[in-house]
Amino acid sequence: MRPCTHSPCCSSCGCSHDIVYRNGDLFSSASPALGHGVNTLGGMGAGIAVEFRQRWPTMYDAYAEACQSDCLRPGGIFVYQAPDRLIVNMAIQQGVGRGSARLEWVREVARQVSQLGLETLALPRIAAGLGGLAWDDVAAVLEAELAAVPSVEVWALPARVDRRSQPRVWRRSSCPRGSTSRP
């Protein structure tokens, strides 16, 4: 199926452009293409990028070489065909650490990804974690710029339960003295 080139609302051609938000493990997606945000320094040392590096070490080596040779710049993409998946490295950060992503780079990479002719793409909530951008801003850009991709999955890890914020429950112990114990 050829991607539609209409605007995000495609009532005129009847095709659909779905962005599905999921909680869980991105790598459990059946999508043959996975995307993730990267920096242009050649390092994948934090966040979900570490898992990409561990799963596809030859992809990481090729990505690091692209960065060292100045072929990957902010707003660019580095596409790697692994044996089992297509990996789209999206350069949304120039440096590392919080606040190093830029919304204009997210827009540029999304435009390039939309031109790849993908049927489906799964990616995490790029730029909103270590990149430091507000997720609502990033989501609006992705929804507008990835309209040519018929199916997009955006994955988030389930919220962790912080036991310190949970109410404590005191229970009577079954010991003969009737003392109480903490869970």
Secondary structure, 3 states (H helix, E strand, C coil): CCCCCCCCCCCCCCCCCEEEEEECCHHHCCCCEEEEEEECCCCCCCCHHHHHHHHCHHHHHHHHHHHHCCCCCCCCEEEEECCCCEEEEEEEECCCCCCCECHHHHHHHHHHHHCCCCCEEEEECCCCCCCCCCHHHHHHHHHHHCCCCCEEEEEECCCCCCHHHCCCCCEECCCCCCCEECC
